[in-house]
Amino acid sequence: MMKAYRYELIGKQVKITKAANESLVGLTGTIVDETKHTLVIDTAHGRKTVIKKGVTLSVMVDGQECVMDASMIDMAPEERVKLK
């Protein structure tokens, strides 16, 4: 299984498949920024800032769809890419 959390996510296509805030489910777009606790997604309706905690994402990485619990990447991006 591909461990998408180790990859740089900025520029990747994403879809929110589950969320504590049900209005986010189905949101699709391109990740344009990432902070310790949020993702900024460029959608057809503008940029949306999404809190990582409580969200499940489907991300395209190297042509493969990877589903991940965004709570697992609730850290600074530069720290996440160092994970083993």
TINUNU-942479 format. One record per residue: residue in one letter; x, y, z of N, C-alpha, C in turn. Coordinates in steps of 0.1 Angstrom, whole numbers, plus 5000, padded with zeros to 4 digits. Last residue first. Layout:
{rest=A | n.px=X | n.py=Y | n.pz=Z | ca.px=X | ca.py=Y | ca.pz=Z | c.px=X | c.py=Y | c.pz=Z}
...
END
This chain:
{rest=K | n.px=5088 | n.py=5076 | n.pz=5087 | ca.px=5092 | ca.py=5063 | ca.pz=5081 | c.px=5080 | c.py=5054 | c.pz=5080}
{rest=L | n.px=5088 | n.py=5111 | n.pz=5080 | ca.px=5082 | ca.py=5099 | ca.pz=5086 | c.px=5087 | c.py=5086 | c.pz=5079}
{rest=K | n.px=5095 | n.py=5134 | n.pz=5067 | ca.px=5106 | ca.py=5126 | ca.pz=5073 | c.px=5101 | c.py=5113 | c.pz=5079}
{rest=V | n.px=5072 | n.py=5146 | n.pz=5059 | ca.px=5079 | ca.py=5139 | ca.pz=5048 | c.px=5091 | c.py=5131 | c.pz=5054}
{rest=R | n.px=5063 | n.py=5158 | n.pz=5083 | ca.px=5056 | ca.py=5147 | ca.pz=5078 | c.px=5065 | c.py=5139 | c.pz=5067}
{rest=E | n.px=5079 | n.py=5181 | n.pz=5086 | ca.px=5081 | ca.py=5170 | ca.pz=5095 | c.px=5074 | c.py=5157 | c.pz=5090}
{rest=E | n.px=5069 | n.py=5197 | n.pz=5066 | ca.px=5083 | ca.py=5194 | ca.pz=5066 | c.px=5087 | c.py=5183 | c.pz=5075}
{rest=P | n.px=5042 | n.py=5201 | n.pz=5074 | ca.px=5045 | ca.py=5193 | ca.pz=5062 | c.px=5060 | c.py=5189 | c.pz=5061}
{rest=A | n.px=5034 | n.py=5196 | n.pz=5108 | ca.px=5040 | ca.py=5205 | ca.pz=5098 | c.px=5044 | c.py=5196 | c.pz=5086}
{rest=M | n.px=5004 | n.py=5176 | n.pz=5112 | ca.px=5017 | ca.py=5181 | ca.pz=5116 | c.px=5023 | c.py=5190 | c.pz=5105}
{rest=D | n.px=4984 | n.py=5155 | n.pz=5106 | ca.px=4982 | ca.py=5167 | ca.pz=5114 | c.px=4995 | c.py=5172 | c.pz=5120}
{rest=I | n.px=4982 | n.py=5132 | n.pz=5093 | ca.px=4992 | ca.py=5142 | ca.pz=5087 | c.px=4990 | c.py=5155 | c.pz=5094}
{rest=M | n.px=4962 | n.py=5118 | n.pz=5104 | ca.px=4976 | ca.py=5112 | ca.pz=5105 | c.px=4986 | c.py=5122 | c.pz=5100}
{rest=S | n.px=4940 | n.py=5132 | n.pz=5098 | ca.px=4944 | ca.py=5133 | ca.pz=5111 | c.px=4959 | c.py=5128 | c.pz=5113}
{rest=A | n.px=4933 | n.py=5123 | n.pz=5072 | ca.px=4941 | ca.py=5135 | ca.pz=5073 | c.px=4946 | c.py=5138 | c.pz=5087}
{rest=D | n.px=4936 | n.py=5091 | n.pz=5062 | ca.px=4930 | ca.py=5099 | ca.pz=5073 | c.px=4939 | c.py=5111 | c.pz=5075}
{rest=M | n.px=4935 | n.py=5084 | n.pz=5027 | ca.px=4942 | ca.py=5086 | ca.pz=5040 | c.px=4933 | c.py=5094 | c.pz=5050}
{rest=V | n.px=4938 | n.py=5067 | n.pz=4997 | ca.px=4928 | ca.py=5072 | ca.pz=5007 | c.px=4936 | c.py=5073 | c.pz=5021}
{rest=C | n.px=4950 | n.py=5072 | n.pz=4965 | ca.px=4953 | ca.py=5068 | ca.pz=4979 | c.px=4943 | c.py=5075 | c.pz=4989}
{rest=E | n.px=4952 | n.py=5063 | n.pz=4932 | ca.px=4943 | ca.py=5069 | ca.pz=4942 | c.px=4947 | c.py=5063 | c.pz=4956}
{rest=Q | n.px=4980 | n.py=5069 | n.pz=4912 | ca.px=4973 | ca.py=5060 | ca.pz=4920 | c.px=4964 | c.py=5068 | c.pz=4930}
{rest=G | n.px=4996 | n.py=5087 | n.pz=4899 | ca.px=4986 | ca.py=5080 | ca.pz=4891 | c.px=4978 | c.py=5070 | c.pz=4899}
{rest=D | n.px=5012 | n.py=5098 | n.pz=4920 | ca.px=5018 | ca.py=5090 | ca.pz=4909 | c.px=5008 | c.py=5081 | c.pz=4902}
{rest=V | n.px=4983 | n.py=5102 | n.pz=4938 | ca.px=4998 | ca.py=5103 | ca.pz=4939 | c.px=5004 | c.py=5093 | c.pz=4929}
{rest=M | n.px=4954 | n.py=5117 | n.pz=4946 | ca.px=4960 | ca.py=5111 | ca.pz=4935 | c.px=4975 | c.py=5113 | c.pz=4936}
{rest=V | n.px=4935 | n.py=5111 | n.pz=4975 | ca.px=4945 | ca.py=5119 | ca.pz=4969 | c.px=4952 | c.py=5111 | c.pz=4957}
{rest=S | n.px=4909 | n.py=5114 | n.pz=4996 | ca.px=4913 | ca.py=5106 | ca.pz=4984 | c.px=4922 | c.py=5115 | c.pz=4976}
{rest=L | n.px=4907 | n.py=5118 | n.pz=5031 | ca.px=4910 | ca.py=5123 | ca.pz=5018 | c.px=4913 | c.py=5112 | c.pz=5008}
{rest=T | n.px=4888 | n.py=5125 | n.pz=5059 | ca.px=4894 | ca.py=5114 | ca.pz=5051 | c.px=4895 | c.py=5119 | c.pz=5037}
{rest=V | n.px=4890 | n.py=5144 | n.pz=5089 | ca.px=4887 | ca.py=5143 | ca.pz=5075 | c.px=4894 | c.py=5131 | c.pz=5068}
{rest=G | n.px=4896 | n.py=5149 | n.pz=5115 | ca.px=4883 | ca.py=5145 | ca.pz=5113 | c.px=4879 | c.py=5144 | c.pz=5098}
{rest=K | n.px=4920 | n.py=5175 | n.pz=5109 | ca.px=4914 | ca.py=5165 | ca.pz=5119 | c.px=4900 | c.py=5162 | c.pz=5116}
{rest=K | n.px=4925 | n.py=5195 | n.pz=5090 | ca.px=4928 | ca.py=5181 | ca.pz=5087 | c.px=4921 | c.py=5171 | c.pz=5097}
{rest=I | n.px=4903 | n.py=5219 | n.pz=5078 | ca.px=4910 | ca.py=5214 | ca.pz=5090 | c.px=4912 | c.py=5199 | c.pz=5088}
{rest=V | n.px=4905 | n.py=5237 | n.pz=5049 | ca.px=4899 | ca.py=5225 | ca.pz=5055 | c.px=4908 | c.py=5221 | c.pz=5067}
{rest=T | n.px=4896 | n.py=5264 | n.pz=5030 | ca.px=4906 | ca.py=5259 | ca.pz=5040 | c.px=4899 | c.py=5249 | c.pz=5048}
{rest=K | n.px=4891 | n.py=5268 | n.pz=4995 | ca.px=4885 | ca.py=5264 | ca.pz=5008 | c.px=4897 | c.py=5259 | c.pz=5017}
{rest=R | n.px=4888 | n.py=5290 | n.pz=4968 | ca.px=4897 | ca.py=5283 | ca.pz=4978 | c.px=4890 | c.py=5281 | c.pz=4991}
{rest=G | n.px=4861 | n.py=5284 | n.pz=4944 | ca.px=4871 | ca.py=5292 | ca.pz=4951 | c.px=4879 | c.py=5284 | c.pz=4961}
{rest=H | n.px=4847 | n.py=5265 | n.pz=4932 | ca.px=4839 | ca.py=5276 | ca.pz=4938 | c.px=4848 | c.py=5285 | c.pz=4947}
{rest=A | n.px=4863 | n.py=5245 | n.pz=4923 | ca.px=4856 | ca.py=5252 | ca.pz=4913 | c.px=4848 | c.py=5265 | c.pz=4918}
{rest=T | n.px=4891 | n.py=5250 | n.pz=4946 | ca.px=4879 | ca.py=5243 | ca.pz=4941 | c.px=4873 | c.py=5251 | c.pz=4930}
{rest=D | n.px=4920 | n.py=5245 | n.pz=4962 | ca.px=4915 | ca.py=5253 | ca.pz=4951 | c.px=4903 | c.py=5245 | c.pz=4944}
{rest=I | n.px=4925 | n.py=5241 | n.pz=4996 | ca.px=4921 | ca.py=5234 | ca.pz=4983 | c.px=4915 | c.py=5244 | c.pz=4974}
{rest=V | n.px=4947 | n.py=5239 | n.pz=5021 | ca.px=4939 | ca.py=5249 | ca.pz=5013 | c.px=4937 | c.py=5242 | c.pz=5000}
{rest=L | n.px=4946 | n.py=5222 | n.pz=5052 | ca.px=4949 | ca.py=5221 | ca.pz=5038 | c.px=4941 | c.py=5232 | c.pz=5031}
{rest=T | n.px=4959 | n.py=5225 | n.pz=5086 | ca.px=4950 | ca.py=5228 | ca.pz=5075 | c.px=4955 | c.py=5224 | c.pz=5061}
{rest=H | n.px=4979 | n.py=5223 | n.pz=5106 | ca.px=4965 | ca.py=5218 | ca.pz=5109 | c.px=4955 | c.py=5219 | c.pz=5097}
{rest=K | n.px=5003 | n.py=5232 | n.pz=5094 | ca.px=5003 | ca.py=5221 | ca.pz=5104 | c.px=4989 | c.py=5215 | c.pz=5106}
{rest=T | n.px=4993 | n.py=5237 | n.pz=5060 | ca.px=4999 | ca.py=5242 | ca.pz=5072 | c.px=4999 | c.py=5230 | c.pz=5082}
{rest=E | n.px=4995 | n.py=5240 | n.pz=5025 | ca.px=4993 | ca.py=5231 | ca.pz=5036 | c.px=5000 | c.py=5237 | c.pz=5048}
{rest=D | n.px=4980 | n.py=5248 | n.pz=4993 | ca.px=4988 | ca.py=5251 | ca.pz=5005 | c.px=4985 | c.py=5241 | c.pz=5016}
{rest=V | n.px=4966 | n.py=5236 | n.pz=4973 | ca.px=4975 | ca.py=5247 | ca.pz=4969 | c.px=4984 | c.py=5252 | c.pz=4981}
{rest=I | n.px=4952 | n.py=5208 | n.pz=4960 | ca.px=4958 | ca.py=5213 | ca.pz=4972 | c.px=4968 | c.py=5224 | c.pz=4968}
{rest=T | n.px=4924 | n.py=5210 | n.pz=4939 | ca.px=4938 | ca.py=5209 | ca.pz=4940 | c.px=4943 | c.py=5215 | c.pz=4953}
{rest=G | n.px=4893 | n.py=5192 | n.pz=4944 | ca.px=4901 | ca.py=5203 | ca.pz=4939 | c.px=4916 | c.py=5200 | c.pz=4940}
{rest=T | n.px=4861 | n.py=5186 | n.pz=4959 | ca.px=4872 | ca.py=5182 | ca.pz=4951 | c.px=4880 | c.py=5195 | c.pz=4947}
{rest=L | n.px=4839 | n.py=5175 | n.pz=4983 | ca.px=4847 | ca.py=5186 | ca.pz=4979 | c.px=4859 | c.py=5181 | c.pz=4971}
{rest=G | n.px=4827 | n.py=5153 | n.pz=4995 | ca.px=4825 | ca.py=5155 | ca.pz=4980 | c.px=4833 | c.py=5166 | c.pz=4975}
{rest=V | n.px=4821 | n.py=5168 | n.pz=5025 | ca.px=4821 | ca.py=5156 | ca.pz=5018 | c.px=4818 | c.py=5158 | c.pz=5003}
{rest=L | n.px=4816 | n.py=5192 | n.pz=5038 | ca.px=4828 | ca.py=5191 | ca.pz=5031 | c.px=4829 | c.py=5178 | c.pz=5022}
{rest=S | n.px=4792 | n.py=5190 | n.pz=5052 | ca.px=4792 | ca.py=5198 | ca.pz=5040 | c.px=4805 | c.py=5197 | c.pz=5032}
{rest=E | n.px=4799 | n.py=5174 | n.pz=5075 | ca.px=4793 | ca.py=5168 | ca.pz=5063 | c.px=4792 | c.py=5176 | c.pz=5051}
{rest=N | n.px=4824 | n.py=5175 | n.pz=5094 | ca.px=4816 | ca.py=5185 | ca.pz=5088 | c.px=4811 | c.py=5180 | c.pz=5075}
{rest=A | n.px=4839 | n.py=5152 | n.pz=5095 | ca.px=4830 | ca.py=5155 | ca.pz=5107 | c.px=4820 | c.py=5166 | c.pz=5102}
{rest=A | n.px=4840 | n.py=5134 | n.pz=5065 | ca.px=4844 | ca.py=5145 | ca.pz=5073 | c.px=4834 | c.py=5147 | c.pz=5084}
{rest=K | n.px=4852 | n.py=5116 | n.pz=5036 | ca.px=4845 | ca.py=5116 | ca.pz=5049 | c.px=4849 | c.py=5128 | c.pz=5057}
{rest=T | n.px=4863 | n.py=5124 | n.pz=5012 | ca.px=4854 | ca.py=5113 | ca.pz=5012 | c.px=4846 | c.py=5112 | c.pz=5025}
{rest=I | n.px=4874 | n.py=5150 | n.pz=4993 | ca.px=4871 | ca.py=5146 | ca.pz=5006 | c.px=4860 | c.py=5136 | c.pz=5006}
{rest=K | n.px=4900 | n.py=5147 | n.pz=4969 | ca.px=4885 | ca.py=5146 | ca.pz=4971 | c.px=4883 | c.py=5143 | c.pz=4986}
{rest=V | n.px=4926 | n.py=5162 | n.pz=4950 | ca.px=4921 | ca.py=5156 | ca.pz=4962 | c.px=4906 | c.py=5156 | c.pz=4962}
{rest=Q | n.px=4957 | n.py=5164 | n.pz=4932 | ca.px=4942 | ca.py=5164 | ca.pz=4931 | c.px=4937 | c.py=5157 | c.pz=4944}
{rest=K | n.px=4985 | n.py=5183 | n.pz=4943 | ca.px=4978 | ca.py=5170 | ca.pz=4941 | c.px=4963 | c.py=5172 | c.pz=4940}
{rest=G | n.px=4997 | n.py=5206 | n.pz=4950 | ca.px=4996 | ca.py=5203 | ca.pz=4936 | c.px=4989 | c.py=5191 | c.pz=4933}
{rest=I | n.px=5010 | n.py=5194 | n.pz=4980 | ca.px=5007 | ca.py=5206 | ca.pz=4972 | c.px=5008 | c.py=5203 | c.pz=4957}
{rest=L | n.px=5020 | n.py=5171 | n.pz=4992 | ca.px=5006 | ca.py=5171 | ca.pz=4987 | c.px=5003 | c.py=5183 | c.pz=4979}
{rest=E | n.px=5048 | n.py=5151 | n.pz=4991 | ca.px=5044 | ca.py=5165 | ca.pz=4991 | c.px=5030 | c.py=5165 | c.pz=4985}
{rest=Y | n.px=5044 | n.py=5120 | n.pz=5009 | ca.px=5046 | ca.py=5128 | ca.pz=4997 | c.px=5042 | c.py=5142 | c.pz=4999}
{rest=R | n.px=5037 | n.py=5105 | n.pz=5031 | ca.px=5051 | ca.py=5108 | ca.pz=5030 | c.px=5054 | c.py=5118 | c.pz=5018}
{rest=Y | n.px=5010 | n.py=5099 | n.pz=5028 | ca.px=5014 | ca.py=5109 | ca.pz=5038 | c.px=5028 | c.py=5113 | c.pz=5037}
{rest=A | n.px=5008 | n.py=5077 | n.pz=5012 | ca.px=5007 | ca.py=5090 | ca.pz=5006 | c.px=5011 | c.py=5101 | c.pz=5015}
{rest=K | n.px=5021 | n.py=5049 | n.pz=5008 | ca.px=5019 | ca.py=5057 | ca.pz=5020 | c.px=5020 | c.py=5072 | c.pz=5015}
{rest=M | n.px=5006 | n.py=5022 | n.pz=4992 | ca.px=5013 | ca.py=5034 | ca.pz=4991 | c.px=5010 | c.py=5043 | c.pz=5003}
{rest=M | n.px=5008 | n.py=4988 | n.pz=5000 | ca.px=5000 | ca.py=5000 | ca.pz=5000 | c.px=5009 | c.py=5012 | c.pz=5000}
END
